[in-house]
């Protein structure tokens, strides 16, 4: 298993375990990153935020 596969599997496991919390998100990438990082949106914005474009 590559590191990339391991990380992808770990992220999927984490998201599955916290799916209920995920329903409370507003659909933005910033909201998802903040939740995963354990930050508030304000804290995330203070360290540079997240680009919403792919």
C-alpha positions as CSV (number, residue, x, y, z in Angstrom):
1,X,0.0,0.0,0.0
2,X,1.4,3.4,-0.9
3,X,1.3,6.4,1.4
4,X,-1.2,8.0,-0.9
5,X,-3.5,5.0,-0.6
6,X,-3.1,4.9,3.2
7,X,-3.9,8.6,3.5
8,X,-7.0,8.2,1.2
9,X,-8.2,5.3,3.3
10,X,-7.7,7.1,6.6
11,X,-9.5,10.2,5.4
12,X,-12.4,8.1,4.1
13,X,-12.6,6.3,7.5
14,X,-12.5,9.6,9.3
15,X,-15.2,11.1,7.2
16,X,-17.4,8.0,7.5
17,X,-17.1,8.2,11.3
18,X,-18.0,11.9,11.4
19,X,-20.7,11.9,8.7
20,X,-23.3,13.4,11.0
21,X,-21.1,16.4,11.7
22,X,-20.5,16.7,8.0
23,X,-24.2,17.3,7.4
24,X,-23.9,20.5,9.4
25,X,-21.4,22.0,6.9
26,X,-22.3,24.7,4.4
27,X,-21.0,22.9,1.4
28,X,-17.8,24.9,1.0
29,X,-14.3,23.5,0.9
30,X,-13.3,25.9,3.7
31,X,-15.9,24.4,6.0
32,X,-14.7,20.9,5.3
33,X,-11.0,21.8,5.8
34,X,-11.8,23.7,9.0
35,X,-13.7,20.7,10.4
36,X,-11.0,18.2,9.5
37,X,-8.3,20.5,11.0
38,X,-10.2,21.2,14.1
39,X,-10.2,25.0,13.4
40,X,-12.9,27.6,13.3
41,X,-13.5,29.3,10.0
42,X,-11.9,32.4,11.5
43,X,-8.8,30.5,12.5
44,X,-8.6,29.0,9.0
45,X,-8.9,32.4,7.4
46,X,-6.2,33.8,9.7
47,X,-3.7,31.3,8.4
48,X,-4.5,31.9,4.7
49,X,-7.9,30.3,4.1
50,X,-8.7,27.9,1.4
51,X,-9.1,28.4,-2.3
52,X,-12.6,27.3,-3.3
53,X,-11.6,26.6,-6.9
54,X,-10.3,23.2,-8.0
